[in-house]
Amino acid sequence: MDSVCLNSIVTTTVLVHSKGRNQQPKCRILRCNPLLNLSSLDSLKRTCSGVALELKLKSPSEKLCPVQVVRIRCDHPQNADLPRYYSRKEKKPFPIPIVELRRAARDRMKNRLPKRRVPPPKIGLVIKSLVPVAYNVYNARITVINNLKRLMKVVAVNGCKWCNEIHVGPVGHPFKSCRGSKASQRKGHHEWGKAVIEDIIVPLEAYHLYDRLGKRISHEERFSIPRIPAVVELCIQAGVDIPEYPTKRRRKPIIWTGKNEFVDADESELPDPEPESPKPPMLTEIPYPEVEPPSSTEETVLLAEETLEAWEKMRVGANKLMKMYPVRVCGYCPEVHIGPSGHKAQNCGAHKHQQRNGQHGWQTAVLDDLIPPRYVWHVPDVTQPLQRELRSFYGQAPAVIEICVQAGAEVPEQYKPTMRFDVGIPSSIKEAEMVV
């Protein structure tokens, strides 16, 4: 037996020839080592939390000897699909297909279901229970940025000079996946250089709205309205007060006078607002000259774990806010707008934008549209560079997760399937060719 593939069942069965009915069957069992030439099991032990070998004996029949079954089990799901790469010529899929939305609308009309209660953001109010969540998201984003600036002092992060691909490791990966300028002349090879924080946390900006229910931004106003990070704008609309970016806060619901027209209610009769309770402190970003690397290995591990916790807190909190405060994204480009309807600025430069006169195709955004994770190749062993021939055995993870893992933090459970922790990496190309 030359090799045995992982996650497979190796069965050895020998037929028995009997000379008579009263004679006992004589068996000649093929003795072999089921773990022979399983050098990839070593890499599996390093990455998988539990590897067990299970032997099962089936009930023997008259002409068959006991069957030996060797089964290798793993605690994590196997071979989760890597994130799909969408070409610039493709339109983003809708979160909920149009067919299902129309079917649900027909069901509501047929059953005559009562209308749902209008949420407070649609009538100009702020949900008070989500104000602490907005502050947590804002502070978690600042924590992630500050910690990544420090971790990048000890963890090498490389970025391609021609495309937006990055790699976490001392040496860039050898895969021919460059889609930048003159990539055909370089035969798809990357030219690696030092990456910056903007390569990891994508600087996705959106227009700041003084009144989120006001008129839509016209094409002529595209330069007069400030643009800020999209997550910060979402937090401001959810209740975070930043003096540099004022916003209108209503105390009474608006009064609709038409389908798309409304007037503000008279708030003069309301009593004076009560003094607000002290709000949570707001963090600030550390300037680059003041960034200091971790002083010890223990501090690096604690910093990586804190970064993972802040990353998850930011994504979970932003997902809660997006369920109540609508966020729009263009189906052709990464443009994001925080509000019930997108702006009218004709600045879309995606594929076939001439047919749309530069207008955006707005649709409902998902979490990855607001906080896009930059996926990178997972490096099982930092001391050994990735091999081009073993590309199908490597997994991927967001750049933030890969940086924290290489800094010493434990891998979160939800990212283990795409990182392919249950796939044994062959030790040589010859062993990879024998894997089925």
C-alpha positions as CSV (number, residue, x, y, z in Angstrom):
1,M,0.0,0.0,0.0
2,D,1.7,3.1,-1.2
3,S,-0.5,5.8,0.2
4,V,-3.8,6.3,2.0
5,C,-5.8,9.4,1.6
6,L,-7.1,11.2,4.6
7,N,-10.7,11.0,5.6
8,S,-11.0,7.7,3.8
9,I,-11.7,4.1,4.9
10,V,-9.1,1.5,4.3
11,T,-10.6,-2.0,4.1
12,T,-8.8,-5.3,3.7
13,T,-10.8,-8.3,2.8
14,V,-9.6,-11.8,2.1
15,L,-11.8,-14.5,0.7
16,V,-11.6,-17.9,2.3
17,H,-11.7,-21.2,0.4
18,S,-13.2,-24.0,2.4
19,K,-12.5,-27.7,1.6
20,G,-15.5,-29.1,3.3
21,R,-18.5,-28.2,5.3
22,N,-17.1,-29.5,8.6
23,Q,-13.7,-28.1,8.2
24,Q,-12.9,-24.7,9.8
25,P,-12.1,-21.9,7.2
26,K,-8.5,-21.0,6.9
27,C,-7.7,-17.3,6.5
28,R,-4.7,-15.7,5.2
29,I,-4.9,-12.1,6.3
30,L,-2.8,-9.5,4.4
31,R,-0.8,-7.8,7.1
32,C,0.0,-4.2,6.3
33,N,0.5,-1.0,8.2
34,P,-2.5,1.2,7.5
35,L,-0.6,4.3,8.4
36,L,2.3,3.6,6.0
37,N,3.4,6.7,4.0
38,L,1.0,8.9,5.7
39,S,3.4,11.7,6.2
40,S,0.7,14.3,5.8
41,L,-0.8,13.0,9.2
42,D,1.9,15.0,10.9
43,S,0.6,18.3,9.5
44,L,-2.9,17.2,10.4
45,K,-1.8,16.7,14.0
46,R,-0.4,20.2,14.2
47,T,-3.5,21.9,12.9
48,C,-6.4,19.7,14.0
49,S,-7.4,19.6,17.6
50,G,-8.3,15.9,17.6
51,V,-7.2,13.1,15.4
52,A,-8.5,9.6,16.3
53,L,-8.0,6.2,14.7
54,E,-11.1,4.0,15.0
55,L,-11.1,0.2,14.3
56,K,-14.4,-1.5,13.6
57,L,-14.9,-5.2,13.2
58,K,-17.9,-6.3,11.1
59,S,-19.8,-9.5,11.9
60,P,-17.9,-12.4,10.3
61,S,-19.6,-14.5,7.7
62,E,-18.9,-18.1,6.6
63,K,-16.5,-17.2,3.9
64,L,-15.1,-13.8,5.0
65,C,-12.6,-13.0,7.7
66,P,-13.2,-10.0,10.0
67,V,-12.8,-6.7,8.2
68,Q,-10.5,-4.1,9.6
69,V,-11.6,-0.5,9.1
70,V,-9.3,2.4,9.7
71,R,-11.1,5.7,10.0
72,I,-9.5,9.1,10.6
73,R,-11.8,11.5,12.2
74,C,-11.6,15.3,12.6
75,D,-13.5,17.7,14.8
76,H,-13.9,20.4,12.2
77,P,-15.9,20.5,8.9
78,Q,-13.9,19.4,5.9
79,N,-13.0,21.5,2.9
80,A,-15.3,24.5,3.2
81,D,-15.5,26.4,0.0
82,L,-13.2,29.4,-0.3
83,P,-14.8,32.8,-0.9
84,R,-15.8,33.3,-4.5
85,Y,-14.1,35.9,-6.6
86,Y,-16.5,38.1,-8.4
87,S,-15.3,39.7,-11.7
88,R,-15.8,43.4,-12.3
89,K,-18.1,42.5,-15.1
90,E,-20.5,40.6,-12.8
91,K,-23.3,42.2,-10.8
92,K,-23.6,41.4,-7.1
93,P,-26.4,39.0,-6.2
94,F,-29.3,40.3,-4.2
95,P,-29.4,39.2,-0.6
96,I,-33.0,38.0,-1.2
97,P,-33.9,37.1,-4.8
98,I,-36.5,39.2,-6.5
99,V,-38.6,36.2,-7.1
100,E,-38.9,35.5,-3.4
101,L,-39.7,39.1,-2.6
102,R,-42.5,39.1,-5.1
103,R,-43.8,35.8,-3.8
104,A,-43.9,37.2,-0.3
105,A,-45.7,40.3,-1.4
106,R,-48.4,38.2,-3.2
107,D,-48.8,36.1,0.0
108,R,-49.3,39.2,2.1
109,M,-51.9,40.6,-0.4
110,K,-53.7,37.2,-0.6
111,N,-53.8,36.6,3.2
112,R,-54.4,40.3,3.9
113,L,-51.9,40.4,6.7
114,P,-51.9,43.5,8.9
115,K,-49.1,46.0,8.2
116,R,-46.1,45.8,10.5
117,R,-45.3,48.5,12.9
118,V,-43.1,51.2,11.4
119,P,-39.7,51.1,13.0
120,P,-38.4,54.3,14.7
121,P,-35.6,55.0,12.1
122,K,-38.3,55.3,9.3
123,I,-40.1,58.1,11.2
124,G,-36.9,60.0,12.2
125,L,-36.3,58.6,15.7
126,V,-33.3,56.8,17.2
127,I,-33.6,53.5,18.8
128,K,-32.3,54.1,22.3
129,S,-31.5,50.5,23.0
130,L,-29.0,50.4,20.1
131,V,-27.1,53.6,21.1
132,P,-24.7,51.6,23.4
133,V,-24.2,49.1,20.5
134,A,-23.3,52.0,18.2
135,Y,-20.6,53.2,20.7
136,N,-19.2,49.7,21.1
137,V,-18.9,49.3,17.3
138,Y,-17.2,52.7,17.0
139,N,-14.7,51.9,19.8
140,A,-14.1,48.3,18.5
141,R,-13.2,49.7,15.1
142,I,-10.6,52.1,16.6
143,T,-9.3,49.2,18.8
144,V,-8.8,47.0,15.7
145,I,-6.9,49.7,13.8
146,N,-4.6,50.6,16.7
147,N,-3.8,47.0,17.6
148,L,-3.1,46.1,13.9
149,K,-0.7,49.0,13.7
150,R,1.3,47.5,16.6
151,L,1.0,43.9,15.4
152,M,2.3,44.8,11.9
153,K,5.6,45.8,13.6
154,V,6.2,42.1,14.5
155,V,4.1,40.3,11.9
156,A,5.2,40.7,8.3
157,V,2.5,41.7,5.9
158,N,3.3,42.0,2.2
159,G,1.2,43.7,-0.5
160,C,1.4,43.5,-4.3
161,K,2.5,46.7,-6.0
162,W,0.2,46.1,-9.0
163,C,-3.0,44.7,-7.5
164,N,-4.9,44.7,-4.2
165,E,-3.7,41.3,-3.0
166,I,-1.9,40.9,0.2
167,H,-0.1,38.1,2.0
168,V,0.7,37.6,5.7
169,G,4.1,36.1,6.1
170,P,7.8,36.9,5.7
171,V,7.8,35.9,2.0
172,G,5.0,36.5,-0.5
173,H,3.2,33.5,-1.9
174,P,4.3,32.2,-5.3
175,F,0.9,31.8,-6.9
176,K,0.3,33.5,-10.3
177,S,-2.8,35.4,-9.4
178,C,-2.0,39.0,-10.2
179,R,-4.7,40.8,-12.1
180,G,-3.0,44.3,-12.0
181,S,-1.5,46.3,-14.8
182,K,0.8,44.5,-17.1
183,A,0.1,41.2,-15.4
184,S,0.5,39.3,-18.7
185,Q,4.1,40.5,-19.0
186,R,4.9,39.2,-15.5
187,K,3.0,36.0,-16.3
188,G,0.8,36.6,-13.3
189,H,3.6,36.9,-10.7
190,H,3.2,39.5,-7.9
191,E,5.8,42.1,-6.9
192,W,5.7,42.2,-3.2
193,G,6.3,45.2,-1.0
194,K,5.4,46.3,2.6
195,A,1.7,46.6,3.2
196,V,0.0,49.4,5.2
197,I,-3.1,49.4,7.5
198,E,-5.3,50.6,4.6
199,D,-4.6,47.3,2.8
200,I,-6.0,45.3,5.7
201,I,-8.9,47.5,6.8
202,V,-10.4,48.7,3.5
203,P,-11.1,52.5,3.7
204,L,-14.7,52.3,2.5
205,E,-16.2,55.8,2.7
206,A,-19.8,57.1,2.5
207,Y,-21.5,60.5,2.4
208,H,-22.2,62.1,5.8
209,L,-25.9,63.0,6.1
210,Y,-27.1,65.8,8.4
211,D,-30.6,64.5,8.0
212,R,-30.9,60.9,7.0
213,L,-34.5,61.4,5.9
214,G,-33.8,64.6,3.9
215,K,-33.6,64.9,0.1
216,R,-31.3,62.7,-1.8
217,I,-27.8,64.0,-2.6
218,S,-27.8,65.3,-6.2
219,H,-24.9,65.0,-8.6
220,E,-24.0,68.7,-8.2
221,E,-23.6,68.2,-4.4
222,R,-21.1,65.3,-4.6
223,F,-18.1,67.5,-3.7
224,S,-19.8,69.7,-1.1
225,I,-20.8,66.9,1.3
226,P,-18.0,65.3,3.4
227,R,-17.2,61.7,3.1
228,I,-16.3,59.6,6.2
229,P,-15.8,55.9,6.9
230,A,-19.0,54.0,6.3
231,V,-19.0,52.3,9.7
232,V,-18.6,55.6,11.4
233,E,-21.5,57.1,9.5
234,L,-23.7,54.1,10.5
235,C,-22.7,54.6,14.2
236,I,-23.5,58.4,13.9
237,Q,-27.0,57.7,12.5
238,A,-27.5,55.1,15.3
239,G,-26.8,57.6,18.1
240,V,-23.1,58.4,18.3
241,D,-22.5,62.1,18.7
242,I,-19.3,63.4,17.1
243,P,-18.9,67.2,17.2
244,E,-17.1,67.3,13.8
245,Y,-20.1,65.7,12.1
246,P,-23.3,67.1,13.4
247,T,-26.6,65.4,12.7
248,K,-30.3,66.1,13.3
249,R,-32.0,64.4,16.2
250,R,-35.8,64.4,16.3
251,R,-37.9,63.9,19.5
252,K,-41.2,63.4,17.7
253,P,-42.1,61.3,14.6
254,I,-42.4,63.0,11.3
255,I,-45.7,63.7,9.6
256,W,-46.1,62.4,6.1
257,T,-47.8,64.7,3.7
258,G,-47.3,62.6,0.5
259,K,-45.7,59.5,-0.8
260,N,-42.2,61.0,-0.5
261,E,-42.9,64.3,1.3
262,F,-43.0,64.9,5.1
263,V,-42.8,67.7,7.6
264,D,-41.3,67.8,11.0
265,A,-43.6,67.7,14.0
266,D,-43.9,70.7,16.3
267,E,-41.5,70.1,19.3
268,S,-42.0,73.4,21.0
269,E,-44.7,72.0,23.3
270,L,-42.4,69.3,24.5
271,P,-40.7,69.8,27.9
272,D,-37.0,70.6,28.0
273,P,-34.9,67.4,27.4
274,E,-33.6,65.8,30.5
275,P,-29.8,65.9,31.1
276,E,-28.3,63.0,29.3
277,S,-26.4,60.3,31.2
278,P,-22.6,60.3,30.7
279,K,-21.9,58.6,27.4
280,P,-19.1,56.0,27.0
281,P,-15.7,57.4,26.3
282,M,-14.7,57.4,22.6
283,L,-11.3,56.2,21.5
284,T,-9.0,57.9,19.0
285,E,-6.5,56.5,16.5
286,I,-2.9,56.4,17.3
287,P,-0.7,58.4,14.9
288,Y,1.9,56.4,13.0
289,P,4.9,58.1,14.7
290,E,3.6,57.1,18.1
291,V,3.0,53.4,17.3
292,E,5.2,51.1,19.4
293,P,5.6,47.4,18.8
294,P,4.8,44.9,21.6
295,S,7.6,44.5,24.1
296,S,7.4,40.8,24.7
297,T,5.8,37.6,23.3
298,E,3.2,37.6,26.0
299,E,2.1,41.1,25.2
300,T,1.9,40.1,21.5
301,V,-0.4,37.2,22.3
302,L,-2.7,39.4,24.5
303,L,-2.8,42.1,21.8
304,A,-3.8,39.5,19.2
305,E,-6.5,38.1,21.3
306,E,-7.9,41.6,22.1
307,T,-7.9,42.3,18.3
308,L,-9.9,39.2,17.5
309,E,-12.4,40.1,20.2
310,A,-12.7,43.7,18.9
311,W,-13.1,42.4,15.3
312,E,-16.0,40.1,16.2
313,K,-17.6,42.8,18.4
314,M,-17.4,45.3,15.5
315,R,-19.0,42.8,13.0
316,V,-21.7,41.5,15.3
317,G,-22.7,45.0,16.4
318,A,-22.7,46.4,12.9
319,N,-24.9,43.5,11.8
320,K,-27.4,44.5,14.5
321,L,-27.4,48.1,13.4
322,M,-27.9,47.2,9.7
323,K,-31.1,45.3,10.5
324,M,-32.7,48.6,11.7
325,Y,-30.8,51.3,9.9
326,P,-30.8,50.5,6.1
327,V,-27.6,50.4,4.2
328,R,-27.4,50.5,0.4
329,V,-24.6,49.2,-1.9
330,C,-24.1,49.5,-5.6
331,G,-24.5,46.2,-7.4
332,Y,-21.6,47.1,-9.8
333,C,-19.0,48.9,-7.6
334,P,-18.1,49.0,-3.9
335,E,-19.9,52.3,-3.3
336,V,-21.9,52.3,0.0
337,H,-24.6,54.7,1.2
338,I,-26.0,54.8,4.7
339,G,-29.6,55.7,4.4
340,P,-33.0,54.5,3.2
341,S,-32.2,55.4,-0.5
342,G,-28.9,55.8,-2.3
343,H,-27.5,59.2,-3.6
344,K,-27.8,60.4,-7.1
345,A,-24.2,61.1,-7.8
346,Q,-23.2,59.8,-11.2
347,N,-19.7,58.5,-10.2
348,C,-20.0,54.8,-10.9
349,G,-17.2,53.7,-13.1
350,A,-17.9,49.9,-13.1
351,H,-18.5,47.8,-16.2
352,K,-20.9,49.3,-18.7
353,H,-21.4,52.4,-16.6
354,Q,-22.0,54.4,-19.8
355,Q,-25.4,52.6,-20.3
356,R,-26.4,53.8,-16.8
357,N,-25.1,57.3,-17.3
358,G,-22.7,56.7,-14.3
359,Q,-25.6,56.0,-11.9
360,H,-25.4,53.4,-9.2
361,G,-27.5,50.3,-9.1
362,W,-28.6,50.4,-5.5
363,Q,-29.6,47.3,-3.6
364,T,-29.6,46.1,0.0
365,A,-26.2,45.7,1.5
366,V,-24.9,42.8,3.5
367,L,-22.3,42.8,6.3
368,D,-19.4,42.0,3.9
369,D,-20.3,45.1,1.8
370,L,-19.9,47.4,4.8
371,I,-16.9,45.7,6.4
372,P,-15.2,43.8,3.5
373,P,-12.8,41.1,4.8
374,R,-9.6,40.9,2.8
375,Y,-9.0,37.2,2.4
376,V,-5.4,35.9,2.4
377,W,-3.8,32.5,2.1
378,H,-3.4,30.7,5.5
379,V,0.2,29.8,6.2
380,P,0.4,26.6,8.3
381,D,4.1,27.0,9.1
382,V,5.7,30.4,8.9
383,T,9.2,28.9,8.6
384,Q,8.2,27.1,5.4
385,P,7.0,29.2,2.4
386,L,3.9,28.1,0.4
387,Q,4.5,25.8,-2.6
388,R,2.8,26.5,-5.9
389,E,2.0,22.9,-6.6
390,L,0.2,22.5,-3.3
391,R,-2.2,25.4,-3.7
392,S,-5.3,23.2,-3.6
393,F,-4.4,22.1,0.0
394,Y,-4.1,25.6,1.5
395,G,-7.0,27.5,3.1
396,Q,-7.9,31.2,3.4
397,A,-8.9,33.5,6.1
398,P,-9.5,37.3,6.6
399,A,-6.2,39.2,6.9
400,V,-7.1,40.3,10.4
401,I,-7.6,36.7,11.5
402,E,-4.4,35.5,9.9
403,I,-2.3,38.3,11.5
404,C,-3.7,37.5,14.9
405,V,-3.1,33.7,14.4
406,Q,0.5,34.2,13.4
407,A,0.9,36.5,16.5
408,G,-0.1,33.7,18.8
409,A,-3.9,33.9,19.2
410,E,-6.2,30.9,18.9
411,V,-8.2,30.5,15.8
412,P,-12.0,31.2,16.1
413,E,-14.2,28.3,15.4
414,Q,-16.1,30.0,12.5
415,Y,-13.0,30.5,10.5
416,K,-11.6,27.0,10.8
417,P,-13.5,25.5,7.9
418,T,-12.2,27.9,5.3
419,M,-8.7,27.7,6.7
420,R,-8.8,23.9,6.1
421,F,-7.5,22.8,9.4
422,D,-8.6,19.2,8.7
423,V,-6.7,18.8,5.5
424,G,-3.3,17.2,5.7
425,I,-0.7,19.0,3.6
426,P,1.6,16.5,1.7
427,S,5.2,16.8,2.5
428,S,6.2,16.5,-1.2
429,I,4.8,16.9,-4.7
430,K,5.0,13.2,-5.3
431,E,2.7,12.5,-2.3
432,A,0.3,15.2,-3.5
433,E,-0.1,13.4,-6.9
434,M,-1.1,10.2,-5.2
435,V,-3.9,11.8,-3.1
436,V,-7.3,11.0,-4.5
